[in-house]
């Protein structure tokens, strides 16, 4: 079953940790339960961002390798984090 993302965020060319910060801020503005697809570069971004999001409580729903980048699917939790 493939979930279609509610929104996409292109962070190719964005260095760590800025790409994680931008992803987190974007997710915080989305509706609870919404699915975000983030485009990340290979190497450090795709290695670091999913782990950082998981540590913050954002569920990763999949990573897909595409042409010279990765598509990361992450869901905005239904409850507020860190309340």
N, CA, C and O atoms as CSV, one atom per row, in Angstrom:
chain,resi,resn,atom,element,x,y,z
A,1,UNK,N,N,0.844,-1.180,0.000
A,1,UNK,CA,C,0.000,0.000,0.000
A,1,UNK,C,C,0.886,1.240,0.000
A,1,UNK,O,O,1.711,1.420,0.896
A,2,UNK,N,N,0.719,2.067,-0.977
A,2,UNK,CA,C,1.519,3.281,-1.105
A,2,UNK,C,C,0.666,4.493,-0.754
A,2,UNK,O,O,-0.367,4.747,-1.373
A,3,UNK,N,N,1.115,5.229,0.243
A,3,UNK,CA,C,0.387,6.433,0.645
A,3,UNK,C,C,0.878,7.620,-0.168
A,3,UNK,O,O,2.082,7.850,-0.286
A,4,UNK,N,N,-0.059,8.367,-0.722
A,4,UNK,CA,C,0.309,9.582,-1.435
A,4,UNK,C,C,0.537,10.690,-0.422
A,4,UNK,O,O,-0.264,10.860,0.497
A,5,UNK,N,N,1.622,11.451,-0.575
A,5,UNK,CA,C,1.890,12.525,0.379
A,5,UNK,C,C,0.891,13.666,0.240
A,5,UNK,O,O,0.401,13.954,-0.852
A,6,UNK,N,N,0.600,14.307,1.364
A,6,UNK,CA,C,-0.256,15.496,1.350
A,6,UNK,C,C,0.509,16.698,0.809
A,6,UNK,O,O,-0.062,17.563,0.145
A,7,UNK,N,N,1.812,16.742,1.101
A,7,UNK,CA,C,2.655,17.845,0.637
A,7,UNK,C,C,4.054,17.325,0.367
A,7,UNK,O,O,4.444,16.265,0.856
A,8,UNK,N,N,4.818,18.101,-0.435
A,8,UNK,CA,C,6.210,17.758,-0.736
A,8,UNK,C,C,7.104,18.930,-0.369
A,8,UNK,O,O,6.719,20.093,-0.491
A,9,UNK,N,N,8.308,18.597,0.084
A,9,UNK,CA,C,9.294,19.601,0.468
A,9,UNK,C,C,10.619,19.221,-0.186
A,9,UNK,O,O,11.184,18.169,0.115
A,10,UNK,N,N,11.116,20.077,-1.080
A,10,UNK,CA,C,12.357,19.810,-1.812
A,10,UNK,C,C,13.517,20.457,-1.063
A,10,UNK,O,O,13.667,21.679,-1.071
A,11,UNK,N,N,14.339,19.623,-0.414
A,11,UNK,CA,C,15.502,20.123,0.321
A,11,UNK,C,C,16.806,19.632,-0.301
A,11,UNK,O,O,17.828,19.538,0.379
A,12,UNK,N,N,16.765,19.321,-1.592
A,12,UNK,CA,C,18.007,18.946,-2.269
A,12,UNK,C,C,18.927,20.158,-2.273
A,12,UNK,O,O,18.494,21.275,-2.553
A,13,UNK,N,N,20.192,19.932,-1.963
A,13,UNK,CA,C,21.154,21.026,-1.914
A,13,UNK,C,C,21.192,21.741,-0.578
A,13,UNK,O,O,21.995,22.655,-0.395
A,14,UNK,N,N,20.339,21.348,0.363
A,14,UNK,CA,C,20.310,21.967,1.686
A,14,UNK,C,C,21.171,21.141,2.638
A,14,UNK,O,O,20.971,19.931,2.748
A,15,UNK,N,N,22.129,21.773,3.332
A,15,UNK,CA,C,23.040,21.017,4.197
A,15,UNK,C,C,22.405,20.639,5.539
A,15,UNK,O,O,21.390,21.205,5.946
A,16,UNK,N,N,23.024,19.673,6.210
A,16,UNK,CA,C,22.660,19.324,7.585
A,16,UNK,C,C,23.243,20.390,8.508
A,16,UNK,O,O,24.328,20.884,8.202
A,17,UNK,N,N,22.621,20.777,9.592
A,17,UNK,CA,C,21.321,20.308,10.083
A,17,UNK,C,C,20.145,21.163,9.603
A,17,UNK,O,O,19.026,21.002,10.090
A,18,UNK,N,N,20.393,22.072,8.650
A,18,UNK,CA,C,19.324,22.966,8.185
A,18,UNK,C,C,18.163,22.164,7.592
A,18,UNK,O,O,17.001,22.516,7.795
A,19,UNK,N,N,18.472,21.088,6.861
A,19,UNK,CA,C,17.397,20.300,6.245
A,19,UNK,C,C,16.501,19.657,7.309
A,19,UNK,O,O,15.288,19.571,7.118
A,20,UNK,N,N,17.080,19.206,8.424
A,20,UNK,CA,C,16.266,18.650,9.511
A,20,UNK,C,C,15.390,19.732,10.137
A,20,UNK,O,O,14.202,19.511,10.374
A,21,UNK,N,N,15.970,20.892,10.403
A,21,UNK,CA,C,15.219,21.993,11.024
A,21,UNK,C,C,14.059,22.409,10.125
A,21,UNK,O,O,12.940,22.593,10.606
A,22,UNK,N,N,14.312,22.559,8.836
A,22,UNK,CA,C,13.240,22.954,7.904
A,22,UNK,C,C,12.146,21.892,7.830
A,22,UNK,O,O,10.962,22.222,7.769
A,23,UNK,N,N,12.539,20.622,7.836
A,23,UNK,CA,C,11.548,19.539,7.806
A,23,UNK,C,C,10.682,19.580,9.052
A,23,UNK,O,O,9.459,19.479,8.965
A,24,UNK,N,N,11.311,19.728,10.209
A,24,UNK,CA,C,10.566,19.752,11.472
A,24,UNK,C,C,9.605,20.942,11.522
A,24,UNK,O,O,8.447,20.784,11.908
A,25,UNK,N,N,10.072,22.117,11.137
A,25,UNK,CA,C,9.208,23.303,11.138
A,25,UNK,C,C,8.040,23.132,10.169
A,25,UNK,O,O,6.920,23.544,10.469
A,26,UNK,N,N,8.295,22.532,9.020
A,26,UNK,CA,C,7.238,22.303,8.026
A,26,UNK,C,C,6.191,21.339,8.588
A,26,UNK,O,O,4.989,21.571,8.459
A,27,UNK,N,N,6.662,20.259,9.211
A,27,UNK,CA,C,5.744,19.280,9.792
A,27,UNK,C,C,4.865,19.909,10.866
A,27,UNK,O,O,3.684,19.579,10.972
A,28,UNK,N,N,5.432,20.810,11.661
A,28,UNK,CA,C,4.681,21.444,12.745
A,28,UNK,C,C,3.526,22.293,12.219
A,28,UNK,O,O,2.555,22.531,12.938
A,29,UNK,N,N,3.622,22.753,10.967
A,29,UNK,CA,C,2.564,23.572,10.367
A,29,UNK,C,C,1.488,22.725,9.687
A,29,UNK,O,O,0.421,23.234,9.344
A,30,UNK,N,N,1.767,21.439,9.494
A,30,UNK,CA,C,0.826,20.564,8.797
A,30,UNK,C,C,-0.258,20.063,9.750
A,30,UNK,O,O,-0.105,20.114,10.970
A,31,UNK,N,N,-1.346,19.583,9.170
A,31,UNK,CA,C,-2.443,19.024,9.965
A,31,UNK,C,C,-1.997,17.715,10.615
A,31,UNK,O,O,-1.209,16.974,10.029
A,32,UNK,N,N,-2.490,17.424,11.814
A,32,UNK,CA,C,-2.179,16.138,12.450
A,32,UNK,C,C,-2.562,14.974,11.538
A,32,UNK,O,O,-3.654,14.954,10.969
A,33,UNK,N,N,-1.658,14.008,11.406
A,33,UNK,CA,C,-1.891,12.847,10.560
A,33,UNK,C,C,-1.485,13.029,9.110
A,33,UNK,O,O,-1.517,12.072,8.336
A,34,UNK,N,N,-1.101,14.246,8.724
A,34,UNK,CA,C,-0.716,14.512,7.333
A,34,UNK,C,C,0.630,13.857,7.016
A,34,UNK,O,O,1.475,13.679,7.893
A,35,UNK,N,N,0.806,13.505,5.743
A,35,UNK,CA,C,2.026,12.846,5.286
A,35,UNK,C,C,2.839,13.808,4.425
A,35,UNK,O,O,2.327,14.392,3.471
A,36,UNK,N,N,4.110,13.962,4.776
A,36,UNK,CA,C,5.025,14.847,4.058
A,36,UNK,C,C,6.074,14.010,3.344
A,36,UNK,O,O,6.636,13.078,3.918
A,37,UNK,N,N,6.332,14.353,2.083
A,37,UNK,CA,C,7.426,13.734,1.338
A,37,UNK,C,C,8.538,14.763,1.224
A,37,UNK,O,O,8.342,15.848,0.677
A,38,UNK,N,N,9.714,14.410,1.750
A,38,UNK,CA,C,10.870,15.307,1.747
A,38,UNK,C,C,11.900,14.752,0.783
A,38,UNK,O,O,12.240,13.570,0.837
A,39,UNK,N,N,12.400,15.616,-0.106
A,39,UNK,CA,C,13.437,15.206,-1.045
A,39,UNK,C,C,14.789,15.590,-0.463
A,39,UNK,O,O,15.047,16.758,-0.173
A,40,UNK,N,N,15.652,14.583,-0.295
A,40,UNK,CA,C,16.958,14.775,0.331
A,40,UNK,C,C,18.075,14.228,-0.552
A,40,UNK,O,O,17.885,13.291,-1.326
A,41,UNK,N,N,19.239,14.842,-0.409
A,41,UNK,CA,C,20.424,14.377,-1.124
A,41,UNK,C,C,20.934,13.073,-0.515
A,41,UNK,O,O,20.658,12.775,0.647
A,42,UNK,N,N,21.693,12.282,-1.319
A,42,UNK,CA,C,22.346,11.102,-0.755
A,42,UNK,C,C,23.448,11.519,0.215
A,42,UNK,O,O,23.822,12.689,0.283
A,43,UNK,N,N,23.957,10.548,0.958
A,43,UNK,CA,C,25.031,10.834,1.910
A,43,UNK,C,C,24.477,11.288,3.250
A,43,UNK,O,O,23.503,10.730,3.756
A,44,UNK,N,N,25.110,12.306,3.818
A,44,UNK,CA,C,24.754,12.760,5.163
A,44,UNK,C,C,23.271,13.107,5.325
A,44,UNK,O,O,22.676,12.708,6.326
A,45,UNK,N,N,22.640,13.840,4.379
A,45,UNK,CA,C,21.226,14.179,4.586
A,45,UNK,C,C,20.316,12.961,4.773
A,45,UNK,O,O,19.533,12.927,5.723
A,46,UNK,N,N,20.403,11.972,3.896
A,46,UNK,CA,C,19.497,10.826,4.011
A,46,UNK,C,C,19.904,9.922,5.166
A,46,UNK,O,O,19.089,9.130,5.639
A,47,UNK,N,N,21.152,10.021,5.631
A,47,UNK,CA,C,21.583,9.242,6.791
A,47,UNK,C,C,21.144,9.908,8.096
A,47,UNK,O,O,20.764,9.218,9.042
A,48,UNK,N,N,21.191,11.234,8.157
A,48,UNK,CA,C,20.954,11.954,9.411
A,48,UNK,C,C,19.502,12.360,9.643
A,48,UNK,O,O,18.994,12.208,10.754
A,49,UNK,N,N,18.828,12.872,8.619
A,49,UNK,CA,C,17.489,13.448,8.808
A,49,UNK,C,C,16.475,12.417,9.314
A,49,UNK,O,O,15.748,12.720,10.260
A,50,UNK,N,N,16.387,11.206,8.729
A,50,UNK,CA,C,15.408,10.246,9.257
A,50,UNK,C,C,15.648,9.903,10.730
A,50,UNK,O,O,14.697,9.810,11.506
A,51,UNK,N,N,16.914,9.714,11.118
A,51,UNK,CA,C,17.222,9.398,12.516
A,51,UNK,C,C,16.824,10.541,13.438
A,51,UNK,O,O,16.258,10.312,14.507
A,52,UNK,N,N,17.118,11.767,13.027
A,52,UNK,CA,C,16.776,12.934,13.844
A,52,UNK,C,C,15.264,13.071,13.996
A,52,UNK,O,O,14.776,13.371,15.086
A,53,UNK,N,N,14.520,12.854,12.912
A,53,UNK,CA,C,13.057,12.941,12.978
A,53,UNK,C,C,12.487,11.857,13.888
A,53,UNK,O,O,11.570,12.116,14.667
A,54,UNK,N,N,13.028,10.642,13.789
A,54,UNK,CA,C,12.570,9.545,14.639
A,54,UNK,C,C,12.807,9.870,16.109
A,54,UNK,O,O,11.945,9.611,16.949
A,55,UNK,N,N,13.968,10.435,16.425
A,55,UNK,CA,C,14.271,10.807,17.811
A,55,UNK,C,C,13.319,11.882,18.328
A,55,UNK,O,O,13.072,11.968,19.531
A,56,UNK,N,N,12.783,12.703,17.422
A,56,UNK,CA,C,11.838,13.759,17.804
A,56,UNK,C,C,10.395,13.253,17.844
A,56,UNK,O,O,9.484,14.001,18.199
A,57,UNK,N,N,10.187,11.976,17.478
A,57,UNK,CA,C,8.855,11.393,17.563
A,57,UNK,C,C,8.043,11.421,16.285
A,57,UNK,O,O,6.834,11.190,16.313
A,58,UNK,N,N,8.700,11.704,15.150
A,58,UNK,CA,C,7.990,11.718,13.867
A,58,UNK,C,C,8.152,10.360,13.191
A,58,UNK,O,O,9.281,9.947,12.926
A,59,UNK,N,N,7.046,9.648,12.901
A,59,UNK,CA,C,7.156,8.331,12.278
A,59,UNK,C,C,7.565,8.399,10.802
A,59,UNK,O,O,6.946,9.099,10.002
A,60,UNK,N,N,8.614,7.662,10.469
A,60,UNK,CA,C,9.075,7.552,9.085
A,60,UNK,C,C,8.282,6.424,8.433
A,60,UNK,O,O,8.245,5.306,8.948
A,61,UNK,N,N,7.651,6.719,7.301
A,61,UNK,CA,C,6.802,5.720,6.645
A,61,UNK,C,C,7.447,5.115,5.410
A,61,UNK,O,O,6.887,4.200,4.805
A,62,UNK,N,N,8.611,5.610,5.029
A,62,UNK,CA,C,9.288,5.011,3.896
A,62,UNK,C,C,10.366,5.913,3.330
A,62,UNK,O,O,10.323,7.135,3.467
A,63,UNK,N,N,11.336,5.274,2.689
A,63,UNK,CA,C,12.406,5.980,1.985
A,63,UNK,C,C,12.518,5.333,0.614
A,63,UNK,O,O,12.630,4.113,0.496
A,64,UNK,N,N,12.488,6.161,-0.412
A,64,UNK,CA,C,12.549,5.659,-1.785
A,64,UNK,C,C,13.713,6.329,-2.498
A,64,UNK,O,O,13.819,7.555,-2.519
A,65,UNK,N,N,14.591,5.507,-3.087
A,65,UNK,CA,C,15.707,6.064,-3.857
A,65,UNK,C,C,15.201,6.435,-5.241
A,65,UNK,O,O,14.581,5.623,-5.929
A,66,UNK,N,N,15.470,7.661,-5.635
A,66,UNK,CA,C,15.066,8.148,-6.958
A,66,UNK,C,C,16.317,8.559,-7.733
A,66,UNK,O,O,17.429,8.191,-7.353
A,67,UNK,N,N,16.146,9.305,-8.797
A,67,UNK,CA,C,17.273,9.704,-9.638
A,67,UNK,C,C,18.086,10.802,-8.952
A,67,UNK,O,O,17.714,11.975,-9.005
A,68,UNK,N,N,19.191,10.428,-8.309
A,68,UNK,CA,C,20.131,11.344,-7.645
A,68,UNK,C,C,19.582,11.995,-6.376
A,68,UNK,O,O,20.152,12.978,-5.903
A,69,UNK,N,N,18.494,11.474,-5.815
A,69,UNK,CA,C,18.010,11.954,-4.516
A,69,UNK,C,C,17.125,10.888,-3.877
A,69,UNK,O,O,16.795,9.880,-4.503
A,70,UNK,N,N,16.749,11.125,-2.632
A,70,UNK,CA,C,15.886,10.206,-1.900
A,70,UNK,C,C,14.597,10.912,-1.522
A,70,UNK,O,O,14.600,12.102,-1.207
A,71,UNK,N,N,13.495,10.175,-1.556
A,71,UNK,CA,C,12.194,10.692,-1.117
A,71,UNK,C,C,11.866,10.027,0.218
A,71,UNK,O,O,11.682,8.812,0.292
A,72,UNK,N,N,11.796,10.836,1.257
A,72,UNK,CA,C,11.513,10.377,2.615
A,72,UNK,C,C,10.072,10.725,2.957
A,72,UNK,O,O,9.667,11.881,2.834
A,73,UNK,N,N,9.294,9.734,3.386
A,73,UNK,CA,C,7.907,9.994,3.794
A,73,UNK,C,C,7.843,9.974,5.315
A,73,UNK,O,O,8.230,8.998,5.958
A,74,UNK,N,N,7.345,11.070,5.872
A,74,UNK,CA,C,7.250,11.218,7.326
A,74,UNK,C,C,5.870,11.767,7.665
A,74,UNK,O,O,5.348,12.640,6.971
A,75,UNK,N,N,5.287,11.245,8.738
A,75,UNK,CA,C,3.926,11.637,9.102
A,75,UNK,C,C,3.926,12.576,10.303
A,75,UNK,O,O,4.693,12.407,11.252
A,76,UNK,N,N,3.047,13.566,10.235
A,76,UNK,CA,C,2.822,14.467,11.376
A,76,UNK,C,C,1.972,13.700,12.382
A,76,UNK,O,O,0.865,13.278,12.049
A,77,UNK,N,N,2.466,13.509,13.609
A,77,UNK,CA,C,1.684,12.756,14.601
A,77,UNK,C,C,0.348,13.434,14.908
A,77,UNK,O,O,0.181,14.636,14.701
A,78,UNK,N,N,-0.595,12.638,15.402
A,78,UNK,CA,C,-1.914,13.179,15.751
A,78,UNK,C,C,-1.858,14.018,17.016
A,78,UNK,O,O,-2.614,14.979,17.155
A,79,UNK,N,N,-0.970,13.666,17.945
A,79,UNK,CA,C,-0.856,14.453,19.168
A,79,UNK,C,C,0.319,15.412,19.041
A,79,UNK,O,O,1.249,15.165,18.274
A,80,UNK,N,N,0.273,16.506,19.794
A,80,UNK,CA,C,1.384,17.452,19.792
A,80,UNK,C,C,2.567,16.832,20.516
A,80,UNK,O,O,2.400,16.177,21.545
A,81,UNK,N,N,3.739,17.034,19.988
A,81,UNK,CA,C,4.951,16.524,20.615
A,81,UNK,C,C,5.444,17.515,21.657
A,81,UNK,O,O,5.286,18.727,21.507
A,82,UNK,N,N,6.030,16.993,22.691
A,82,UNK,CA,C,6.664,17.802,23.742
A,82,UNK,C,C,5.679,18.709,24.459
A,82,UNK,O,O,6.059,19.801,24.882
A,83,UNK,N,N,4.430,18.297,24.610
A,83,UNK,CA,C,3.464,19.103,25.377
A,83,UNK,C,C,3.628,18.825,26.855
A,83,UNK,O,O,2.911,19.400,27.674
